[in-house]
């Protein structure tokens, strides 16, 4: 089989502006997906849509004091308390407004890890980087599709702009200073979108101004803002509250919507919460529940609230006994510490792998300190605990510095991109991160490789 990419071509591409400051090993081939994996990823997109809609409904019923079940009076005010914890009041009220009540992210990207027992989902990203990077890599590897990632993104943007004339709407991709490492790919993506007839510019959100009831960039009214900033960074986005007001007045679309409920890993814990089993059974199809149940590892919310004497926490066991407080996990054996602690969302450490601590990968003292910090800092951020499921090892051809191809052993993270339009999630493009087998946290790194999956 002829390589999709030569070593010489890889070196030439590495010097492009899109890849500025990024270093990884290249492969002559994309990552191959078997048919069953492709079918499963397709089905996961529709399960994701159902899940996000159910999360919106669960949150709304929680904060309005409604029963979450159709034929039973069962209220769960604590769900909204978790989602609202640590957020400013204006953002909570915006999230609850009719203007964004049913709004969904334009692009969703899960992080998937193939294990010996199937593919697991460690988290969802509603503000995903890598759209332009993956789309460009598909061109580099000469992957042919009926609809490219750029086509899919354009279609989703046009649907978001339909109330403003679609193709006639003026749009910006607003990249915050905190996220400026993604600026080159967003500029590339903007250029490609403009080739398809869209009016899309890239800017820092603080370059936007408001005059009357209009948002302007370089004197031109903007109808759609593709938000590429994390909501925890709101204090550095000077017009963010004014933009929320424009959205509520109907004169602007900000997508993904400014709804922190979509950006919390605690949703994965709520999916497994024993008191919410009946809710998920009512509002998700059997097929979607089966997909999500198999994919989402057992996840728990680290809540420091005291519990009554004689009660137990919903959490893992230590020495075959249930927990009465979270610090009891500090006494867990290394085997029992096969757990991942990470910030749920709305915090500077909640993206990437900044907050991730794998229990059996650190000393007992470091594990105890991580638990203590999670409890002490609650709810800024709120932490979740997740079962660690070891990714399986594979071999893949990788270029060495001398241009030779060597089979390297490693583990892979798959990140498929789903684009929302026509009331459905459409899968177009997947980024594979292939890292050395001794790395427990899989992400882009100089010792790893990035390439598209097909």
C-alpha positions in Angstrom: 0.0 0.0 0.0 1.4 3.4 -1.0 1.8 5.9 1.8 -0.6 8.9 1.9 2.2 11.1 2.9 6.0 11.1 2.3 8.6 12.2 4.8 9.7 15.0 2.6 6.1 16.3 2.2 5.6 16.1 6.0 8.6 18.3 6.6 7.4 20.8 4.2 4.0 20.9 5.7 5.4 21.3 9.3 6.6 24.7 8.3 3.2 26.0 7.4 1.7 28.8 9.5 -1.2 26.5 10.5 1.3 24.3 12.4 3.4 27.1 13.9 4.6 26.3 17.3 3.3 22.7 17.1 5.5 19.7 17.2 4.6 16.1 16.7 5.7 13.0 14.8 4.1 12.3 11.4 2.8 9.1 10.0 2.6 8.1 6.3 -0.9 6.8 6.9 -4.1 8.0 8.5 -5.6 6.0 11.4 -7.7 3.1 10.1 -11.2 2.7 11.5 -12.9 -0.7 11.3 -16.5 -0.8 10.1 -17.9 -1.6 13.5 -16.1 1.4 15.0 -17.4 3.7 12.2 -21.0 2.5 12.8 -20.6 3.0 16.5 -19.3 6.6 16.1 -22.2 7.4 13.7 -24.7 6.1 16.4 -22.9 8.1 19.1 -23.6 11.3 17.3 -27.3 10.8 17.6 -27.0 9.6 21.2 -25.1 12.8 21.9 -27.9 14.9 20.5 -30.5 13.1 22.7 -28.2 13.4 25.7 -27.6 17.2 25.4 -31.4 17.8 24.9 -32.1 15.7 28.0 -29.5 17.6 30.0 -31.2 20.9 29.0 -34.5 19.5 30.1 -33.2 18.1 33.3 -31.6 21.4 34.2 -34.8 23.4 33.3 -37.1 21.1 35.3 -34.6 21.3 38.2 -34.4 25.1 38.5 -38.1 25.6 37.9 -39.1 23.1 40.5 -40.9 20.8 38.1 -41.0 17.0 38.5 -38.5 15.3 36.2 -40.8 12.4 35.7 -44.1 12.4 33.8 -46.2 10.3 36.2 -44.5 10.9 39.5 -43.8 14.0 41.6 -40.0 13.9 41.8 -38.1 17.1 42.1 -34.3 17.4 42.0 -33.3 21.0 42.9 -29.8 19.8 43.6 -29.1 19.2 39.9 -29.4 22.9 39.1 -27.4 23.7 42.2 -24.5 21.7 40.9 -24.7 23.2 37.4 -25.0 26.8 38.8 -22.2 26.4 41.4 -19.5 29.0 40.9 -21.2 30.8 38.0 -22.0 34.5 38.0 -25.7 35.4 38.3 -25.9 37.1 34.9 -24.7 33.9 33.2 -27.1 31.7 35.0 -30.0 34.0 34.0 -28.8 34.0 30.4 -28.6 30.2 30.3 -32.2 30.1 31.6 -33.5 32.7 29.0 -35.9 31.6 26.3 -33.4 32.9 23.7 -31.1 30.0 24.3 -33.4 27.5 26.1 -33.2 24.9 23.3 -29.9 26.1 21.6 -27.3 23.4 21.1 -23.6 23.6 20.3 -22.8 23.9 16.6 -19.9 21.4 16.9 -19.5 18.6 19.4 -16.3 16.6 19.9 -16.0 13.6 22.3 -12.7 12.2 23.4 -12.8 8.5 22.8 -10.4 5.8 24.0 -10.4 2.3 22.5 -9.9 -0.3 25.3 -9.9 -4.0 25.4 -13.6 -3.9 26.3 -14.7 -1.4 23.7 -14.6 2.4 23.1 -15.1 4.6 26.2 -16.0 8.3 26.2 -14.0 10.4 28.8 -15.6 13.8 28.1 -17.5 15.9 25.6 -16.2 19.3 24.3 -18.7 21.8 23.2 -16.0 24.4 22.3 -13.6 22.1 20.5 -10.3 23.1 19.0 -8.9 21.2 16.1 -11.6 21.8 13.5 -9.3 23.6 11.1 -6.3 21.4 12.0 -8.2 18.2 11.3 -9.8 19.6 8.1 -6.4 20.6 6.8 -4.8 17.2 7.8 -7.5 15.5 5.7 -6.4 17.5 2.7 -2.7 16.7 3.5 -3.5 13.0 3.6 -5.7 13.3 0.5 -8.8 11.9 2.1 -11.7 12.3 -0.2 -15.3 12.8 1.1 -18.6 13.8 -0.4 -18.7 16.6 2.2 -15.5 18.0 3.9 -15.3 19.2 7.4 -15.2 22.8 6.0 -18.4 22.1 4.1 -20.1 20.7 7.2 -19.0 23.7 9.3 -20.3 26.1 6.6 -23.6 24.3 6.5 -24.0 24.5 10.3 -23.0 28.2 10.4 -25.5 29.0 7.6 -28.3 27.3 9.5 -27.4 29.2 12.7 -27.6 32.4 10.6 -30.9 31.6 8.9 -32.8 34.4 10.6 -30.3 36.9 9.2 -30.4 35.7 5.6 -28.0 32.8 5.8 -25.3 33.4 3.2 -25.9 37.2 3.5 -25.1 37.2 7.3 -21.8 38.7 8.5 -20.0 36.4 10.9 -16.9 36.4 13.1 -14.9 33.6 14.7 -14.0 35.3 18.0 -10.8 33.8 19.5 -9.9 34.9 23.0 -6.4 35.6 24.1 -6.5 32.6 26.4 -7.2 30.4 23.3 -4.8 32.1 20.9 -2.8 28.9 20.3 -5.8 28.0 18.0 -5.6 31.3 16.1 -3.7 29.9 13.1 -6.2 27.1 12.4 -9.2 29.5 12.8 -7.6 31.9 10.3 -7.2 29.0 7.9 -10.7 27.9 8.5 -12.1 31.4 7.9 -10.2 31.6 4.6 -11.7 28.3 3.5 -15.2 29.4 4.6 -14.9 32.6 2.6 -14.1 30.6 -0.5 -17.5 29.0 -0.1 -19.2 32.4 -0.1 -19.6 33.0 3.6 -18.6 36.3 5.1 -16.4 35.2 8.1 -13.6 37.1 9.8 -11.4 36.2 12.7 -11.0 38.6 15.6 -10.3 38.8 19.3 -13.7 39.2 21.1 -12.4 42.5 22.6 -12.1 44.0 19.1 -15.9 43.9 18.8 -17.9 47.0 19.7 -21.6 47.7 20.3 -23.6 50.6 18.9 -27.2 50.7 19.8 -28.6 47.3 19.3 -25.9 46.1 17.0 -22.5 44.3 17.3 -19.8 45.7 15.0 -16.4 44.6 13.8 -14.5 47.1 11.7 -17.6 49.1 11.3 -19.7 46.2 9.9 -22.6 44.7 11.8 -22.1 41.1 12.9 -25.1 38.8 13.1 -23.3 35.5 14.1 -20.4 35.1 16.5 -18.7 31.7 16.6 -17.5 31.7 20.2 -14.0 30.3 20.7 -13.6 31.2 24.3 -14.3 29.3 27.5 -17.0 30.7 29.7 -14.8 30.7 32.8 -12.8 33.5 31.0 -15.8 35.8 31.0 -14.0 38.6 33.0 -11.6 39.0 30.1 -14.3 39.3 27.5 -15.4 43.0 28.1 -18.6 42.9 26.1 -19.8 39.4 27.1 -22.8 40.6 29.1 -23.8 43.0 26.4 -23.5 40.2 23.8 -25.8 38.1 26.0 -28.3 40.9 26.0 -28.2 41.2 22.2 -28.8 37.4 21.9 -31.8 37.7 24.2 -33.2 40.6 22.1 -32.9 38.5 18.9 -30.3 40.7 17.1 -27.3 38.3 17.5 -26.5 34.6 17.6 -23.6 33.5 19.7 -22.7 29.8 19.1 -22.0 27.6 20.9 -24.6 29.2 23.1 -23.3 30.7 26.4 -24.7 27.8 28.4 -22.2 26.4 31.0 -24.6 23.4 31.4 -23.1 22.2 28.1 -19.5 22.4 29.3 -19.6 20.5 32.5 -18.2 17.0 32.9 -20.6 16.5 35.8 -23.2 15.6 33.2 -21.4 12.3 32.8 -21.8 11.7 36.6 -25.5 12.6 36.5 -26.0 10.1 33.7 -24.9 7.4 36.2 -26.5 8.9 39.3 -28.8 6.4 40.9 -31.5 8.9 41.6 -31.8 9.9 38.0 -32.1 6.4 36.4 -35.8 6.8 35.8 -35.3 10.2 34.1 -32.8 8.9 31.6 -35.1 5.9 30.9 -38.0 8.2 30.1 -36.2 10.7 27.9 -33.6 8.6 26.1 -34.3 5.8 23.7 -33.2 2.3 24.7 -30.5 2.4 22.0 -29.1 5.7 23.1 -29.0 4.6 26.7 -27.2 1.4 25.8 -24.6 3.3 23.8 -24.0 5.9 26.5 -24.0 3.3 29.3 -21.3 1.3 27.6 -19.3 4.4 26.7 -19.3 6.5 29.8 -17.2 5.2 32.6 -18.7 5.3 36.1 -18.4 9.0 37.2 -19.1 10.7 40.5 -19.3 14.3 41.7 -16.9 15.3 44.4 -19.2 17.1 46.8 -17.8 18.1 50.3 -21.3 18.4 51.8 -21.6 16.3 55.0 -23.8 13.3 55.0 -26.0 11.9 57.9 -24.5 9.3 60.3 -25.1 5.8 58.8 -25.3 7.1 55.2 -22.9 6.2 52.5 -21.6 8.2 49.5 -22.3 7.1 45.9 -18.8 6.4 45.0 -16.1 3.7 44.7 -15.4 1.2 47.5 -12.2 1.2 49.6 -11.2 -2.1 51.1 -14.6 -3.5 49.9 -16.4 -0.9 52.0 -18.5 2.1 50.8 -17.3 5.6 51.5 -18.6 7.9 54.2 -16.4 10.8 53.2 -14.3 11.5 50.1 -11.0 11.7 52.0 -11.3 8.0 52.8 -10.1 7.5 49.2 -6.7 8.7 50.3 -6.3 5.4 52.1 -7.2 3.4 49.0 -4.6 0.9 47.7 -2.9 1.5 44.4 -5.2 -0.9 42.7 -8.3 0.9 44.2 -6.8 4.2 43.0 -7.4 3.3 39.4 -9.4 6.5 39.2 -9.2 9.9 37.4 -9.8 13.1 39.3 -10.5 16.2 37.1 -12.2 19.6 37.1 -15.7 19.5 35.7 -15.7 22.8 33.9 -15.9 26.6 34.3 -12.3 26.9 35.4 -8.9 27.6 33.8 -7.7 24.1 34.8 -10.8 22.3 33.3 -9.6 22.1 29.7 -6.8 20.1 28.2 -5.2 17.8 30.8 -4.4 20.6 33.3 -6.4 19.3 36.2 -6.2 15.6 35.5 -4.7 13.4 38.3 -4.7 9.6 37.8 -4.7 8.0 41.2 -2.5 5.0 40.5 0.0 7.1 38.6 0.9 9.3 41.6 2.1 8.7 45.2 -0.4 8.2 48.0 0.6 11.6 49.4 0.0 13.3 46.1 -3.3 11.6 45.7 -4.4 12.6 49.2 -3.4 16.2 48.4 -5.3 16.2 45.1 -8.4 15.0 46.9 -8.0 17.6 49.6 -7.6 20.4 47.1 -10.7 19.2 45.2 -12.8 19.3 48.4 -11.3 22.6 49.7 -11.7 24.5 46.4 -15.3 23.3 45.7 -17.2 24.7 43.8 -14.4 26.7 42.0 -13.9 24.3 40.4 -16.3 21.4 41.0 -14.4 18.1 40.5 -15.6 14.7 39.2 -14.1 11.3 39.8 -14.1 8.8 37.0 -13.1 5.1 36.7 -9.9 4.8 34.8 -10.1 2.4 31.9 -6.7 1.6 30.3 -6.6 2.2 26.6 -5.4 -0.7 24.5 -2.1 -0.7 22.7 -1.7 -0.6 18.9 1.1 -0.4 16.4 1.3 2.3 13.7 3.8 3.4 11.2 5.6 6.6 12.2 8.3 8.6 10.5 11.6 8.9 12.3 13.8 12.1 12.0 15.8 10.4 9.2 12.7 9.8 7.2 12.6 6.1 7.8 9.3 4.4 8.7 9.2 2.5 12.0 6.3 0.7 13.6 5.8 2.3 17.0 3.7 0.9 19.9 1.2 3.3 21.5 -2.3 4.2 22.5 -4.8 6.3 20.6 -7.4 8.9 21.4 -10.1 9.4 18.8 -11.9 12.8 18.5 -14.7 12.7 16.0 -16.4 16.0 15.1 -20.2 16.3 14.9 -21.8 19.3 13.2 -25.4 20.2 14.1 -27.9 21.1 11.3 -31.2 19.9 10.1 -32.1 18.7 13.7 -29.3 16.1 13.6 -25.6 15.6 14.4 -23.5 14.8 11.3 -20.1 13.2 11.7 -17.4 14.7 9.5 -13.8 14.1 10.3 -11.9 12.6 13.2 -8.5 13.5 14.7 -6.4 10.7 16.1 -3.8 11.4 18.8 -1.3 8.5 18.9 1.0 8.6 22.0 3.7 6.3 23.4 2.3 3.3 25.3 3.8 4.5 28.6 1.8 7.7 28.6 -1.3 7.5 30.7 -2.8 10.8 29.6 -3.2 10.9 25.8 -3.1 14.3 24.1 -1.1 16.2 21.5 2.6 16.0 22.5 6.0 16.1 20.8 6.5 12.4 21.4 3.1 11.6 19.9 1.5 11.8 16.5 -1.5 13.5 15.1 -3.3 12.4 11.9 -6.9 12.0 10.7 -8.8 8.8 11.1 -10.7 7.2 8.2 
